[in-house]
Amino acid sequence: MKSTIFTFLFIFTVNILSGESQTFKLSDGTEIVGTIQAETDTTLTLITQFGNITIDKNKLVKKTYSITLSSGGKLVGTKTKETEDELILNTQLGNLTIQKNDIIKIVEVGQQTESASTPGERSNYRPYSLFDLFYGATASSKDMDFSLGEEQLIDLFFDPTGYTLPQSTLYLSGLSFGFGVTENFQITTKWGGFFWGDMNLRPKFKLFESGNWEKQHALSVGAHIHTRWQPDKYEWQSGSIEVTTFTGESNEYGDTYCPGSETYCWKQTSPAVTSTKYWGGYYKLGENVTNTIEYNTPEDYDPNATNEYYSHEPWENSCFNCDYYETEYLEMLEIFSAYTFSKAREGLRGRISHTFGGNMQYFTYKGEPTVFYRAYYGLDVDINSRLKMISEVFYDPNYLELWQRWDSQQSYWSSDQLSSTPVDKPTDYRPLHFDFGFMYALNESFRFGLHFQQPFIGFYWKF
């Protein structure tokens, strides 16, 4: 099953990465999907489903870009021509030839048709909506065609990337919040832990970020400090318990087996037998699992008696997982690092980013120093201006997927559910896991996502 899912994700990703088709909009509203075969100063020749089509560039809806240069300058204009090494931009200063190696960032800021006389004039602008006002940002830029540099993820669901929050940017999600202190330094925290006194901070420092709009490299390191960590890791716990089995028969009043005037009685037909039973399962780290059994026996009960009458049958007061919710809180230090390589897709159709990272968690558990570790590779791809595809493969020997928890985390309610043989740790649980999902931007501030691993749904604001 896992190999089938992985194959599907791989094929899906390859199809996305290999696609070079673009959508070309004409001033009359026509949209043509094709791949550029040839280009002159005045025309474009496209390969489409209808064959080769030549388009007059004057009839194209021209996209307006804001370009940030490595020198610190910024240019705004429409792209008139592009080669492998250069980009020609029509600005209010005239046609400027820009070396791609000098471009740090390129972002689409509008569209221009023949009726628009000024570069950067927007032909598809719409005013603020109530939704925009509520979330504090305009959605107009998200209505435009795709561009580069609009969104850099600081996390892949839960694992960090090489990027940090921009300076003075506030980040808030359903599980955490943070702040960009400088362009290279941010601090976040999981605010949910505050409810049980877990003061935790996660500083992250970007060691370097290099490259231009075509290719970028970023490396970050950080730590996550917890004062009362409630672990989300799992460990195998197992044990044994002594169980007593009673043998007898019940009788009603009037039966010759009931002595005297008893309305009900129980007759023990053979001595009670004690045997060893076993339990086992995966439980959260720090959950102290205990299993005990006590028995409610009648007055003057003799476990070794035979053919003896009693007022009732002995029954068990089972206490399985009595301390299940008595979680041990731990002090924990996590150290992590992440490297992200990002590359522009063909035709300014967003970015493809690859992230490699890992972390180590150090804490003292049951009096012993303990280290957990995790390594991961993540891929995020811009599908369009609003939608990102995010996938991840990670190695974590102490992580359990939801189906594994259901399958192996046993709940014992009576001694009948215990095993007569020792419960062995499963051998078919691999420490390699996959995650896959999407992130959608409703506007510049609010985004939400769906993915395969828990908690399945995520959302965040960025101000």
N, C-alpha and C positions, 0 to 999 in steps of 0.2 A: 504493500500500500504506500509506504513512504517513498519507494523508488518511483512509483507511478506519479505521485504528487511532484517529486523533484523533477522528473522528466518534463511534466507539463510546464512547470515554472521555468525551466531552462529554455524550452522551445518558445514559450511566450516572451521571455526576455530577449532571446536572440532575434525574434521577429521585430520587436520594438527597436532594438539597437541597429538592425540592419536596414530599416526603412529610411529611404532618402526622399520620398515623395513629399511635395509641398502643395499647399493650396494657394492659388493665385486669384486675387479678386480684381475684377474689372469695375470701371466706374459706373456701368449700367447694372451692377448687381450680380453679374455672372461670376461663378466660381469654378475654376478648373484645377483638378488634381493631376499633377504630373511631375516628372523629373527633368531638370534642365539638361538638355543635350548640347546646346550651343548658345552663345550670347554675343551680341554686337552692341554698339553704342545705342542703337535704337530699337532692337528687337530681342526677343527671347524665343528659342525653339525648344518645345517641350515634347517629351514622350508621354503620351496619355493612352487611355483605353481606346481612344478614337484614332490612334496613330500619331504621327508628328504634327504638332500645331505650332505655328509662328504667331507670336503676340507682339503688337506694337506697344512699346514701353509707355507711351503717352496715355494709353488706355488703362494702365494698371493703377490700382489704388496704392499710392506710395506710403510706405511706413516711415514714420518719423522716429529717430533714435536719439537718445542722450548718451554720449560717449565720454567716459572718464579716461584721461590719458595718464600715463605713468609720470608725466611731468607735473601733474596736479591740475591741468587745464580740463575744461569740459566743453564739448561741442554738441550742438543740436542741429539736426537737419535730416533730409531724406537721402537714402542710399540710392545712388544712380548706377554704380557698377561695383563689382567685387571680383577680385582675383585671388589666387592662393595666398599672396603676401600682402595685398593692399585692399583698401576700401575707399571708394570715392564718395564723399558726402557733400550734398548740395545744401549749403548754409546761406545765411544772410551775407556772409563774406564772400560768397561764390563757391565754386567747386573746390573742395580741399581733398588732397590725397593723403590718406593716413596709413601708416605702416601698422599691420595687425599686431606686431610685437610691442607697439607702444600703447595698445589699448588694454586698460585694466578692467573696465566694466562697460557693457553696452546694454541699455534698457530701452525698450520701446515706450514712447510717451504719447503716441497718437498716430493718426492716419491722415493722409492728405490726398484729395483727388484734384482734378484739373480746376475745380471751382475754388479750391483753397489756395490763396496767394502767398501765404506765409508759412515757411517750414515750422512744423510743430502745431499748426492749427488743427484742432480735433474735429473730425466730421461725424463721430459717433458718440459724442459726449452726452451723458444723461445726468440730471441733477441728483443731489443726495436723496435717498429714501429714508423713511423712518428707521429701517434696519441699519443703514449706514450711520445715522446719527447715534443710534443705541450703541453700536460698536466703535464709534469714533473714527471712521475712515470712509473715504469714498470708494465706491466699487467701480468707478469709471475705468480705471486703468486695467481692471480685470476683464472688462468687456472687450478690450482690444485684442488684436492678434498676439501671438506668442512673442516672447522676448527673453533676453538672458538676464541673469543676475537678480531676479525678483525675490528669490527665497533660498536661503541657506539653512539647512536643517542643523540644529545643535544636538539633536538626538534622533536615533533610529528607533522609534517606539520608546525603548528604555535605555539603550546603549548609546554612549556619546559618540559624536563625530569629531572631526578636527576643527570645526568652526566654533566660534563663541558669539554671544549676542552683541549687536552693535552697541556702542556707548549710549548710555541713558535710555536704553530700551527695557521696558518692563514686560515680563513674561508670566502668564498665569494659565494653569491647566487645572484639570480636575484632581490632580494628584500632587502638583508642585507649583512653585512660583520662583522667579529669579529676576536678576537685574544685571544689565551690562554696565559694569563699573567703568571700564575703559574699552577701547576697541579690541584689546587682547585679553581682558580679564572679566570674568563673570562669577556671580555667586547665585546658586539655586538651593532650594531646600524642599523636602517632601513634607508639606504642611500637615498631612494626615497624622503623622507621628506625634504632633503636638498634643493630641488628645490623651495620650498615655505617657506624656512627659519626655518624649524622645526629642531632645534638642539636637537637630542635625543640620549640618552645613556641607555644601558641595562646591567648593571653589574650583574653578577651571581656568587654566592659563594657556593661551595660544603661544607656543614657542616661536612659530614662524608661519607666514602665509606668503607664498610667492607665485609668480606666474601672471598671466594676463587673462582676458576674457575667454580665450580659447582653451587654455589649460591652467589649472590652479592646483596648488599643493598646500595643505595646511596640516600642522601637527600640534596637538594639544596634550597636556597632562593635567591631572587633577587628583583630588581626594574627596572622600565622603566620610564624614565623622559623625557617629551616632553615640548618644549617651545612654539610650534605652532602646536598643535595636530589637525589633520584633522580626525574627528571621523569616524570609520567604523561601528558604532552602529546606530540603527534606533529607531525612536519614532513615535507614532501616532499623526498626526495633522489633525484638522478638523475645519470647520468654515462655515459661511453663507455669502451671498452676495445678494444685491438687483438687480433684473433683470427687465427691462422694456420690455413689449410686445406691438408692434405696429400692428394695424389692418387697412388694406386699400387695394387699387387695383391700378395697373399701367395701363397707357393708352398711345397710340402713337399719334403723330400729325395727326390732321384731325378728330379725334374722338370728338364727341360732349362734352366729359368730359374735354377736354383740353381747357382752356381759351386762348384767344389771339393767338399768333403765336408760342407757345411753341411746340418744337419737341417731348418732352417727359414730362409727369407729373405723379404725384402720388396723389391719392385721399385718405385721411384718412376718413374711414367710421365710426369709433367709437373712443372714447378717448383712449389714451395710458394707459396701466395697469401695475402697479409695484407690483412684488411679490418677496418673499424670496426663494432663491435657496441655496442648500447646497453642500459642497465638503468635501472630506476626503481621507486620505491615509497615508502610512508609508513613511517617509522621513528621510534622514540621519540627525543625530543629528548635530545641528548647521546650517542647511539649513533653512533660513528664508523664508518661503513660503507665498506669498501674492497674492490675487486674487482681481482684480478690473475690472470694466467695464465702459468705457466712450462711449458716442454716438455722432455720427456725424449727426447733424440735419440740415435741410434746413433753409434758412433765414426766420425770422419771424415765426418760427414754434411754434404752440400752442398745447401742449400735450392733452388739453381738448377739442379741436375742433372736430366738426363732419361735414362730407361732405365738407371738406376744401381741396383745391388743393395746391400742393407744387411741386417744381422743381425736387425733388427726394425723395425716401423713406429713412427714418432714418436707419442708420446701426451702428452696435456696433464695437468699437475698444476694443476688449477683451485684457486683460492683465492678463493672468493666469500664476502663478508661475514666475512672473517677476523677482523676486530675488532668483530664484532657485539655481543659481550658485554663489550667493554671500554668500559663506561659512564663518561661524564664526570660527576662529581658537582659540583653547583653550590651556591653560596650564594644563597639566595632570600628575599625579603621579600614577603609577601602582606598586603594590606590589604583588609578586607571590611566590609560594613554590611548589616543586614537589618531590615526593618520587618514586623511581624506584626499583623494585625487579626483578632481572634477574636470570634465571636458565638455565643450560646447557641441551640441548636436548639429547635424548638417542643416544649413539654411536658417540658422538662428532659431531653431525649434526647441529651445530650452537646453537643459544640461543633463549629463549622465555623471553620477558621482559614485565612487567606490570608497568604502571605508573599511579599514582594518584596525582592530582594537582588542583590548583585553583588560582584565582587572584582577586584583587579588584582594581578598577580604581576610583581615587578621582579627581574631578575637580569642578569648579564653572560654572554653566550654568544658564543664565537668572537671575543672581544675587543670586542664591541659591546653597549651597554646595550639590553636587550630587555624589552618589556612585553607580557604576555598578559592577557586580560580575559575575564570571564564574567558574564552577567546571567541571572536566573532568576525564575520565578514558581512557587510551590508551594501546593498545596491539601491539607489533611488534614481528614478528616471522621470523627467517631466513629460507627461503625456500631452497635456495642453496647458493653457495659462492658468487653469484652476486645479488641475488634477495631477497628483504625483503617484507613481507606483513605488512601493517600498518593499524590499524583500531582504531576508537575513537568514544566514545559517550560523549557528553558534554551538560551541562545545561547552557543556556545563554538566558535570557528573552529579550535581546535587539539585538539578532542576527536574520537576515532574510536570508533564503536560496533564491537562484535565482528565483525559481518559485513563491515564496511568494512575491518577489518584483514586478515581472511582474503582479501578480494577484491583488496586493493591492496598488501599487504606481501609482495612477491615473494621467493621463495627460489630462487636460481640454483645449480644443481649441476653444470652443464656449459655449454660455450659454445653448445650447440645450443638452450638455453633463452633465450639472449639475443635481443634484437630487432634486425632489420636497419635499423630506422628509430628516431629518437629517441622515447623513452617520455614521453608528455605527462601532466601532472597531471590527474586526473579532474575534470571540470567538473560532474558530477551529484551531488557530495557537498555537501549543504546543512549550514550550521553550526547549524541548529536541531534540537534533539533532545528526546525525550520519555522520561519514566520513569513507571512506574506499579506500585504494589504494595500490600501489606498488612502491618500490624504486629499481632502477636497477643501478649497478655499472659497468661502462664501463672499468674502471681501478681503481687503488688505489686513484686517485685524483678526478675523475669526476663521479658524480652520477646525475641521473634525476629520477623524479617520476611523477605518474599520480594519481589523487584522485578525489573523488566525489564532494567535496566542492570547491568553487572558491579559488584561480585562476586556479584550475584543473591541471596545469602543474608546476612543480618545478624542479630546478636543482641547483647544487652547486659544487664548487671546494674546496678542502682542501689540503693545502700545509704544 
